[in-house]
Amino acid sequence: MAEDYAKERGISKRSARRVLERHLKALVENGIVERLPTYPVCYKLKKLPIQYLLPQTKNFRLNVSFDLSLINHNSKTLELNANQKQKLQELRKKGLRVITLANAFRQKGLLTAQHKVSIRPGTREHSDIAFLYNENVKEWDRSVMVFMNDDEEFMIMNVRTRFNDKKKAFMNLIKSSTALDNAFKKYKNAIMITLTIPHIFPLVYPIKQNGKIIGFIPLQDSILTQLKALMMAWIRKMWNDRKVEVFTAYEYHTDYTLHLHIYIFGLPYLIDWNRKFGRKKEDALTYYVRRYNIPLPSDLETKMKEGKLEPKDKTLISKHIFTALLDMWLQKILVRFGSALKTNLLQAYLDYKRKEKLQGPINEIHRIKNGKWKGKPPKDSVIEYSSGAAYRKVLSPKQYVLKYVTKMAYAIAQGGNVEEKDQAKVFGYWLFGKRFNSYSPSLLPKKKEVKIPYWHFVGVFNQLDIPDYVTDNLILDLT
């Protein structure tokens, strides 16, 4: 190598050797190559982080279809044939969420996350996703959205998203806060249910056809969404004599795994104790324990037979009933999804249950009265300070469910910097295209919006690469 370099540069072999040694030392320090413990001295190229591979000059679009075949990972368009469209439609009918639109940064992020059940801070995968997220925000900041009217005249404006625009981020926070305020004013009672599924299912499952990835399924997201839907159907049936309104916060753990906090307003407790069930008109506890063969601790079973249950006993038994129902619903979902994806999700879950000795999916139930916790609050709602005089603070139900939206809004206002321990909690929304929260429309009635019908979205372009046909016919610049 030194001889070839000396000939190419017209220098002595000794000088060439010194130059190459300096370059190799720099490559080692930057983590690109590593020196092997051999003689003569050898170097090996390390697995490069994604930032060394991602093109920096491409004009990425906001929403582009997938074409992630090995031949072309950067194609912006993919015309799905009839068979591919039918396949995606069938998956959606099964209840699976399918991502088919994502920009090039998210495409690579989803590729990084495929088949992983979790991604922890400090790993290569997390670093790659963090890099892609930050690059995507930079691309949005230097891009514009282009609109065209029926007279082929154009309008441009800045790309504003909840990840790069503080007004949009704070508007999300204000709307969510207002919806919660309306709910707590309207209802004296509420319950909070936290749903978490075992972290044994892939975050992202690729859909392939003819060697190409035509979309991605956020599998944990799909499972939790279906589990919530079955739970809410049961609750509405249980309380069919009253209106049930809901606020759901979608939150990510530090390893990109999703969990839900669901506020159900107007309910004093989960099960209607005064209602009779089944042909025998049994009370709720007797009916569900018998109907689903739910094993109870011996002391509770004895009290139940003797009719000596105390309120705290009923709460504990209802927890067993609810967990058993979640387990039954989850198994049905896994059978359906496993059939669609041709993989045995149910067996993986049953093996995990057996190993961990679990009754079903982990859940928490907390009561809320007059906007405050009734009884013991969630553990992570308690914040302890040890600086100076030690004291503790308990987040209110409203503060608790809005903590990530609040953190996101202030992070953007301060330049978008997010601490590493909280990064996955923010990047998850971007990577999986997930809302911060959802709520019953009646909690925040929509105001009538004045719409201008003749503007049509054209696309997103880098500010330096706006086509001539746009600039030549530009009539409105809102940047």
BAVOKOL-770211 format. One record per atom (N, C-alpha, C): residue in one letter; x, y, z. Coordinates in steps of 0.1 Angstrom, whole numbers, plus 5000, padded with zeros to 4 digits. Example, Ala and Ser with C-alpha at 12.3 -4.5 7.8 and 13.67 -1.06 7.14 Angstrom:
BEGIN
A513249435078;A512349555078;A513249675078;S512849785071;S513749895071;S512950005079;
END
This chain:
BEGIN
M500849885000;M500050005000;M500950135000;A502050125008;A502850245009;A503550264995;E503950154988;E504650164975;E503650234965;D502450184965;D501450234955;D501150384958;Y501050414971;Y500750554974;Y501950644971;A503150594973;A504350674970;A504450704955;K504150604947;K504150624932;K503050714928;E501850704934;E500750794930;E501050934933;R501650964945;R501951104950;R503251154946;G504151064941;G505551104937;G506351144949;I506251064960;I506951094972;I507750964976;S508550974986;S509350854990;S508450754997;K508950634997;K508150525004;K508050555019;R509050605025;R509050635039;R508050745043;S507950855034;S506950955036;S505550905034;A505350815024;A504050765021;A503550675033;R504550605039;R504150515051;R503650605063;R504350715065;R503950805076;R502650865074;V502350905061;V501050965058;V499950865060;L500150735056;L499150635057;L498950605072;E499950605080;E499850575094;E499050685101;R499150805097;R498350915103;R496950895099;H496650865087;H495250845082;H494650725090;L495350615091;L494850495098;L494550525113;K495450615119;K495250645133;K493950725134;A493650815125;A492450895125;A491250815123;L491350715114;L490150625112;L489950535124;V490950495131;V490750415143;V490150505154;E490550625156;E489950715166;E488450745163;N488150755150;N486750775146;N485850655146;G486450535149;G485650415150;G485350355137;I486050385126;I485750335113;I486550205110;V487750195115;V488550075113;V489150035127;E489549915128;E490149865141;E491449795137;R492449805146;R493749735144;R493649595150;L494049505142;L494049365146;L495349325154;P495249235163;P496549195171;P497349095163;T497749125151;T498549035143;T499849095139;Y500649015133;Y501949065127;Y502148995114;P502449065103;P502449205102;P501149275106;V501249405109;V500049485113;V498949485103;C497749455107;C496549455098;C495449535104;Y494649595095;Y493449675100;Y492249615094;K491049625101;K489849575096;K488749685096;L487949695086;L486849795085;L485749745095;K485349835104;K484249805113;K482949825106;K481849775113;K480449805108;K480149945110;L479850025100;L479750165100;L478450205105;P478350315113;P477050375117;P476350425105;I475050435106;I474250475094;I474550615089;Q475150705097;Q475450835092;Q476550835082;Y477350735081;Y478450725071;Y477850675058;L476650625058;L476050565046;L474950645040;L474250735049;L473150805044;L473550925035;P473050935023;P473351045014;P472951175020;Q473751275020;Q473351405026;Q472751505016;T472851475003;T472351574994;T471051544987;K470351434991;K469151394985;K468051484988;N467151514979;N465951594981;N464751504986;F464751474999;F463751385004;F462351455004;R461251375002;R459951425002;R459351385016;L458251455020;L457551425032;L456951285032;N456151255023;N455451125022;N455751055009;V456450945010;V456750864998;V456450725001;S456250644991;S455850504993;S457150424994;F456950304999;F458150215002;F458650144989;D459850144987;D460550054978;D461850024984;L461949924993;L463149905001;L463749774997;S463749734984;S464449614979;S465949634981;L466649524980;L468149534981;L468649614969;I467949614958;I468449684946;I468449834948;N467449884954;N467250024955;N466550064968;H467350114978;H466850154991;H466350294991;N466650374980;N466350514981;N465250554971;S464650464964;S463550494955;S462450574962;K461850674956;K460850754963;K459450704959;T459250624949;T457950584945;T457850434943;L456750374945;L456450234943;L455050214939;E454850174927;E453450154922;E453050004926;L452149994935;L451749864940;L450849804929;N451049674927;N450149604917;N448949564925;A447949504917;A446649464923;A446849364934;N447749264933;N447949164943;N448549224956;Q449449324954;Q450049384966;Q449049464974;K448249544966;K447149624973;K446149534980;Q445849414974;Q444849324980;Q445449264993;K446749234993;K447449185004;K447449275016;L447749405013;L447749505024;L446249525029;Q445349525020;Q443949545024;Q443449435033;E443849305030;E443549195039;E444149205053;L445349255053;L446049265066;L445349375075;R444949485068;R444149585076;R442849535080;K442149455072;K440849395077;K441049305089;K442249245091;K442449165102;K442749255115;G442849385113;G443149475124;G444549515126;L445349475116;L446849515117;L446949655111;R447749735117;R448049865111;R449249855102;V449149905090;V450149885080;V450650025076;I451950045077;I452550175073;I453050155058;T452550235049;T452950235035;T453450365030;L453350475038;L453850605035;L454750645046;A456050675042;A457050735051;A458150795043;N458750895048;N459850955041;N461050875042;A462150905035;A463350825034;A463950805048;F463850905057;F464550895070;F463750785078;R462450795078;R461650695086;R461750565080;Q461850555067;Q462050425060;Q463250355066;K464350425067;K465650365072;K465450335087;G464750425094;G464550395108;G463650265110;L462650245102;L461850125103;L462650005100;L463450015090;L464349905086;L465249865098;T465749975105;T466649955117;T465849875128;A464549915129;A463749855141;A463149725138;Q463149675125;Q462449555121;Q462949435129;H461949355134;H462249225141;H462749255155;K463049375159;K463549395173;K462249405182;V462449345194;V461349355204;V461449475213;S462649535213;S462949665220;S464249715216;I464449845217;I465749905214;I466150005225;R467249975231;R467650045243;R468650155240;P468650265248;P469650375246;P471050315247;G471950365240;G473350325240;G473650215230;T472650165223;T472850065213;T473050135199;R473650055190;R473750105176;R472450145170;E471450065172;E470150085166;E469550225171;H469650245184;H469150375189;H469950495184;S471250475183;S472050585177;S471650615163;D471350515155;D470950535141;D469650605140;I468650565149;I467350625148;I467450765153;A468250795163;A468450935168;A469051025157;F469950965150;F470551045139;F469551075128;L468750965124;L467750985114;L466751085118;Y466251085130;Y465251175135;Y465851325134;N467051345139;N467551475138;N467851525124;E468251435115;E468451475101;E467051505095;N466051435098;N464651455093;N464151595097;V464451625110;V463951765115;V464751875107;K466051855105;K466851945097;K466251965083;E465851845077;E465351855064;E464051925063;W463151905073;W461951985074;W462252135075;D463252165083;D463552305086;D464052385073;R464652305064;R465152375052;R464252345040;S463052295042;S462152265031;S460852345032;V460152345021;V458852415020;V457752325014;M456552345017;M455452275011;M454852365000;V454552304989;V454052374977;V452652334974;F451752434972;F450352414968;F450052474955;M449152424948;M448752474935;M447252494934;N446752604928;N445352624926;N444852574912;D443652594909;D443052544897;D443552624885;D444152744887;D444752824877;D446152804875;E446752694881;E448152654880;E449052764886;E448552834897;E449352924904;E449752864917;F450852904923;F451452834934;F451552914947;M451552844958;M451752904971;M452752814979;I453652874986;I454652794994;I454552835009;M454852745018;M454952775032;M455952675038;N456352715050;N457352635057;N456752495061;V457552395062;V457052265067;V456952275082;R455752255087;R455452265101;R454952135106;T455652075115;T455151955121;T455251965137;R454651865144;R454751875158;R456151845164;F457051815155;F458451785159;F459351905156;N458951995148;N459852105145;N459252245147;D457952255150;D457352385151;D456752395165;K457152495173;K456752505187;K455252545188;K454752625178;K453352665178;K452452535177;K452852455168;K452052325166;K452152235178;A453352225184;A453552145195;A452752195207;F452752325209;F451952385221;F450452375218;M450052385205;M448652375202;M448152225205;N449052125203;N448751995207;N448451985222;L449352045229;L449252045244;L448052115248;I447752235242;I446552315246;I445252235244;K445152175232;K443952095228;K443751975238;S444851905240;S444751795249;S444351835264;S444951945268;S444651995281;S443152045282;T442652105272;T441252155272;T440352035272;A440651935264;A439751815264;A439651755278;L440851745285;L440851685299;L440051775308;D440251905307;D439552005316;D438051985314;N437551975302;N436151955299;N435651825305;A436451725304;A436051595309;A435951595324;F436951655331;F436851655346;F435751745351;K435451845344;K434251935347;K432951865346;K432951785335;K431651715331;K431351595340;Y432451525345;Y432351395352;Y433051405366;K432351365376;K432851355389;K433851235390;N433451125384;N434251005386;N434950965372;A436050895374;A436750845362;A437650735367;I438050645358;I439050545361;I440150545351;M441350515355;M442550515346;M442950365345;I443050315333;I443550185330;I444850195322;T445850135327;T447150125320;T447349985314;L447549985301;L447649855294;L449149835289;T449749725292;T451049695287;T451049545283;I451649515272;I451749375267;I453149325269;P453449195270;P454749145271;P455649195259;H456849235262;H457749285252;H458449175245;I457649085239;I458248965232;I457848965217;F457049065213;F456649075199;F457449185192;P457749165179;P458549265172;P457949405172;L458749515174;L458249645172;L457749665158;V458449615149;V458149635135;V458249505127;Y457249475119;Y457349355111;Y457149385096;P458149355088;P458149395074;P457249315066;I456549375056;I455749295047;I456449295034;K456749165029;K457549145017;K456749075006;Q457049114994;Q456449044983;Q457449054971;N457748934966;N458748934955;N460148994958;G460548974970;G461849024975;G461849174978;K460749234978;K460649374981;K459849404994;I460249495002;I459349535013;I458449645008;I457149615010;I456049705005;I455349775016;G455849755028;G455249825040;G455749765053;F455349825064;F455749775077;F454549775086;I454549675095;I453449665105;I454049695118;P453649805125;P454049825139;P453249725148;L453849605151;L453049495156;L452649525171;Q453549565179;Q453149595193;Q451949695193;D452049805185;D451049905184;D449749845179;S449749755169;S448549685164;S447849605175;I448649525183;I448149445193;I447449525204;L448149625209;L447549715219;L446349785214;T446349835202;T445149895197;T443949805197;Q444149685192;Q443049585192;Q442549545206;L443549535215;L443249505229;L442349615235;K442749735233;K441949845238;K440549845232;A440449815219;A439149815212;A438149705219;L438749585221;L437949485228;L437549515242;M438449585249;M438249625263;M437149725263;M437149825254;M436149935254;M434849875250;A434749785241;A433449725238;A432849655250;W433649585258;W433149515270;W432749615280;I433449725282;I433149825292;I431749895288;R431649925275;R430449995270;R429249905272;K429449775270;K428349675272;K428049665287;M429049665295;M428849665310;M428049785315;W428349905310;W427750025314;W426950085303;N426050005297;N425250045285;N424150145289;D424050175301;D422950275305;D423550415306;R424750435303;R425350575304;R426350595292;K426650725290;K427550755280;K428950745285;V429850685277;V431250665281;V432150745272;E432950835278;E433850915270;E435350885275;V436250885265;V437550835268;V438650935263;F439750935271;F440951005267;F442150895268;T442850885257;T443950785257;T445250845254;A446250825263;A447650875260;A448450755255;Y449150775244;Y450050675239;Y451450705243;E452050625251;E453450655256;E454450545253;Y455650585251;Y456750495248;Y457650485260;H458050365263;H459150345273;H460450385267;T461550375275;T462850415271;T463350325260;D462750205257;D463250115247;D462250105235;Y461450205233;Y460550215222;Y459250125223;T459050055234;T457849975236;T456750065240;L455550035235;L454350125237;L453550075249;H452950165256;H451950135266;H450850245265;L449650215270;L448550305270;L448050345283;H447750475285;H447050515297;H445650565292;I444550495297;I443250515292;I442350575303;Y441850695301;Y440950755311;Y439550735306;I438750665315;I437350645311;I436550725321;F435750825315;F435050915323;F433650875326;G433150905338;G431750875341;G431550745348;L432650665351;L432550535357;L433150545371;P432450505381;P432950505395;P433950385397;Y433750275390;Y434650165391;Y434450085378;L435249975377;L435349905364;L434149815362;I433649745372;I432549645370;I431349705378;D430249695371;D428949735377;D428449625387;W428749655400;W428449555411;W426949525412;N426049625408;N424649615410;N423949535399;R424649505389;R424049435377;R424049285379;K423049225373;K422949075373;K423349025360;F424048905359;F424548855347;F424148715344;G424048675331;G423748545327;G422248505330;R421948375326;R420648325328;R420248305342;K421248285351;K421048265365;K420948395372;K421148505365;K421048635372;K421948645384;E423248605381;E424248605392;E424848745394;D425448775405;D426148895407;D427448895399;A428049005396;A429149015387;A430348925391;L430648925404;L431848845408;L431648695406;T430448645410;T430148505409;T430148465394;Y429448555386;Y429348515372;Y430648505365;Y431448605366;Y432748615359;Y433748505364;V433748485377;V434648385382;V434248245377;R432948215377;R432548085372;R432648075357;R432148185350;R432148185335;R433448165329;Y434548225334;Y435848215328;Y436848135337;N436248065347;N437047975355;N438348035360;I438148155367;I439248235372;I439648185385;P440948145387;P441448095400;P441648215409;L441148195422;L441248305432;L442048245443;P442748335451;P443448295463;P442348225472;S442848125480;S441848045488;S441148135498;D441748235504;D441048315514;D439948395508;L440148445495;L439148525488;L437948425484;E438348315480;E437348215475;E436448175487;T436948155499;T436248125511;T435248245514;K435748365514;K434948475518;K433848495508;M434148465495;M433148485485;M431948385487;K432348255490;K431248155492;K430448185505;E431048245515;E430348285527;E429648415526;G429848485515;G429248615514;G429748725523;K431048715527;K431648805536;K432748895530;L432548925517;L433549005510;L433549145514;E434649205516;E434749355519;E435049425506;P434849565506;P435149635494;P436549615488;K437549605497;K438949585492;K439049445485;D438249345490;D438249215485;D437649215471;K436549295469;K435949305456;K436849365446;T437649465451;T438549535442;T439649435437;L440149355446;L441149255443;L440649145433;I439349105436;I438749005427;I438549065413;S438049185413;S437849255400;S439149265391;K440249285398;K441549285392;K441849145385;H441549035393;H441748905387;H440848885375;I439548925376;I438648915365;I439048985353;F439449115355;F439849195343;F441149145337;T442049095344;T443349035338;T443048915330;A442048835336;A441648715328;A440948745315;L440148855315;L439548895303;L440548945293;L441449025298;L442549075289;L443348965283;D443648865291;D444348745286;D443548675275;M442248655277;M441348595267;M441348675254;W441148805255;W441148895243;W442448895236;L443548895244;L444848895237;L445148775230;Q444748655235;Q444948535228;Q444148525215;K442948585215;K442248585202;K442948675192;I443448785197;I444148875188;I445348815182;L446148745190;L447348675186;L447148565176;V446048495178;V445648385168;V445348455155;R444548555155;R444148625142;R445348685135;F446248755143;F447448815137;F448448715132;G448548605141;G449548505137;G449148435124;S447848415122;S447348355110;S447648445098;A447448575099;A447748665088;A449148675085;L450048665095;L451448685093;L452248555092;K451448445093;K452048305092;K453248285102;T452948325114;T453848305125;T453048275138;N453648195147;N452848155159;N453148245170;L452348365170;L452448465181;L451848405194;L450848325193;L450148275205;L451048195213;Q451848105206;Q452748015213;Q453848085221;A454348195214;A455348275221;A454848335233;Y453548385233;Y452948445245;Y452648335256;L452148225252;L451948115262;L453148075269;D454248055261;D455548025267;D456048125277;Y455848255273;Y456248365282;Y455448365294;K454148345293;K453248335305;K453748225315;R454048115309;R454347995317;R455748025324;K456648085317;K457948105322;K457948215333;E457148315331;E457048425341;E455948405351;K455148305350;K454048265359;K453048385360;L452648435348;L451648545348;L450248495345;Q449248565350;Q447848535347;Q447448595333;G448048705330;G447748775317;G448448905316;P448148985306;P448849115304;P448849205316;I449949265318;I450149355330;I449249475328;N448449515338;N447549625338;N447549695352;E447149815352;E446949895364;E445649965363;I444949975374;I443650045375;I443650145387;H443450265384;H443350365394;H442050455393;R441550485404;R440250565405;R440650705406;I439750795399;I439950935400;I438650995404;K438651095413;K437451165417;K437751315418;N436851385412;N436951535411;N438351575406;G438851505397;G440151535390;G441351505399;K441251425410;K442351385418;K442351235420;W443551185423;W443651035426;W442851005438;K442050895437;K441350845449;K442050715452;G442650715464;G443450605468;G444950625464;K445650515462;K447050515459;K447250555445;P448150665442;P448350705428;P449350605421;P449550615408;P450550535401;P451950565407;K452750465407;K454150485412;K454950595405;D454850595392;D455650695385;D455050835384;S453950855392;S453350985393;S453951055405;V454750985413;V455351045425;V456751075422;I457151205423;I458451255420;I459051295433;E460251245436;E460951275449;E462151355446;Y462351465454;Y463451555452;Y464351545465;S465651545462;S466551535474;S467551645475;S467351745465;S468151865465;S467751955477;G468651985486;G468252075497;G467351985506;A466252045510;A465251975518;A464551875510;A464551745514;A463851635507;A462351655507;Y461751645496;Y460251645496;Y459851575483;R458551545483;R457951475471;R456751545465;K456551525452;K455451585445;K454651475438;V453351485438;V452551385431;V451851455420;L452151405408;L451551465396;L450051435396;S449251535393;S447751515392;S447451425380;P446251365380;P445851285368;P446051355355;K445751485354;K445951565342;K447451575339;Q448251615349;Q449651635346;Q450351495342;Y449851395349;Y450451255346;Y450251215332;V449051235326;V448751185313;V449251285302;L449651405306;L450151495296;L451651515297;K452351435305;K453751465308;K454651455295;Y454351365286;Y455251355274;Y454951465264;V453651505263;V453251605253;V453851735258;T453851765272;T454451885277;T455951885275;K456551765278;K458051755276;K458451785261;M457651735252;M457851755238;M457751905234;A456751965239;A456552105235;A457652195240;Y458052175253;Y459152255258;Y460552225252;A460752095248;A461952055241;A462152135228;I461052135220;I461052205207;I461252355210;A460652415220;A460752555223;A462252595226;Q462952495232;Q464352515236;Q465352465226;G464852445214;G465852405203;G465752255199;G464852185205;G464652045201;G465651945208;N466451985218;N467351895224;N466551805234;V466751675234;V466151585243;V467151495249;E467051485263;E468051395270;E467951255265;E469051185265;E469151055260;E468150955267;K467850975280;K466950885287;K465550905282;D465251025276;D463851045271;D463751045256;Q464851015249;Q464851015235;Q463850925228;A463850795233;A462950695227;A461450735229;K461250805241;K459850845244;K459350945234;V460251025227;V459951125217;V460051065203;F461150995201;F461450945187;F460350835183;G459750765193;G458850665190;G457650715182;Y457150845186;Y456050905179;Y456350925164;W457550975162;W458050995148;W458250865140;L458950775146;L459250645139;L458050575135;F457050555144;F455850475142;F454650555137;G454850695135;G453750775130;G452550775140;K452850785153;K451850775163;K451450905169;R450150925171;R449651045178;R450151045193;F450151165199;F450451175213;F449251115221;N448051145217;N446951095224;N445651105215;S444551045219;S443351055212;S442251075223;Y441051125219;Y440051145229;Y438651155221;S437651125229;S436251135223;S436051265217;P435551275205;P435351405199;P434451505207;S433551445214;S432651535222;S433351605234;L434551565237;L435351625248;L435851765243;L436051775230;L436551905224;L435851925211;P434651985211;P433852005199;P434752095189;K434652055177;K435452115167;K434852255163;K435652355161;K435152485156;K435052475141;K434152545135;K433952545121;K435252615115;E435852555105;E436952605099;E436652655085;V437252765081;V437052815068;V438052755059;K437552675049;K438452605040;K438452675026;I439652675021;I439852725007;I439952604998;P438852574990;P438852444983;P439752434971;Y440252544966;Y440952524953;Y442452504954;W443052504966;W444452474968;W444752324969;H445652274961;H445952134961;H447452114965;F447652014973;F449051984978;F449851934966;V451051984964;V451951944953;V453051854958;G453651904969;G454751824974;G455651904983;V456751854988;V457751914997;V459051924990;F459652044990;F460852064982;F461852134991;N463152104989;N464252184995;N464152324990;Q464352425000;Q464252564996;Q465152604984;L466252534983;L467252564972;L466852494959;D465952394960;D465652314948;D464152324944;I463552444946;I462152464942;I462152474927;P461252394920;P461252394905;P460952524899;D461452554887;D461152674881;D459752704878;Y458952594875;Y457552614872;Y456752664884;V457352634896;V456752694908;V457052834910;T458452864910;T458853004912;T458353104902;D458153054889;D457653144878;D456253174880;N455453084887;N454053114889;N453653124904;L454553174912;L454353184926;L453553314929;I452453294936;I451653414939;I451553444954;L451953344962;L451853364977;L452953284984;D453853364991;D454953304998;D454753335013;L454453225020;L454153225035;L455253185043;T456453175038;T457653125045;T458153235054;
END
